[in-house]
Amino acid sequence: MTDRRTRGRFLTFEGIDGAGKSTHIAACVESLRARGIDALRTREPGGSPLAERLRELLLTEPMSLDTELLLVFAARRDHLEKVIEPALAAGRWVVCDRFTDSTWAYQGGGRGGSAQRIAWLERWVQGGLQPDRSYLFDLPAEQAAQRRAAARSADRFEREDLAFFERVRAAYLERAAADPRRFVVVDAAMPIDAVSKLLEEDLIKL
Ligand code: TYD
């Protein structure tokens, strides 16, 4: 078993599509590396060769909610085994674009999936593993939709309507309220510089 003191930290970035987390993920990784921390950037769904293939299916193929939920967790299992767990055990910090809070928000809040099933799959696939810190980029669904409109073609999730994204947002905020020690809720309507400053200050604390 790895000594807790040598184990890396696990940071995740969350939020509805269009909230603008990507820019800040890159900055976070750079900031950690500048401090001499060996940081690995990864994403979900995906992050390992097998999980990236599942991602392609998840973002393009029509499927039932149950299939979607099982594929998301199958991808996560492979990603954990092949990438996240070995990195943390080796003392590296892992910065992940989305993780299980996305499942609670999209498959749970957005699609109305059963909380009991998500909790059960989470326990099975992750054991007790949870991120050490999760940054939730919060933005009203309408503003996020405007930001997305300027971006590239939409995937299967991004084509959902405003009501779907309002439910996703509400589920995220509920998760954050239930675990205030892990979550930092970022007002994504703030200017980029203000968000960067806030994240930088929090990283110093970690
Ligand atoms: P995202 O990571 O935002 O990629 P991009 O920036 O390339 O659009 O998109 C992945 C999509 O997958 C996003 O719409 C949310 C969805 N998703 C789920 O529905 N459940 C999950 O558990 C995860 C990790 C993602």
Residues whose N, C-alpha, C, O or C-beta is under 5 A from the ligand:
A	BS01	TYD	D17 E44 P45 V72 R98 F99 S102 T103 Y106 Q107 F157 E158
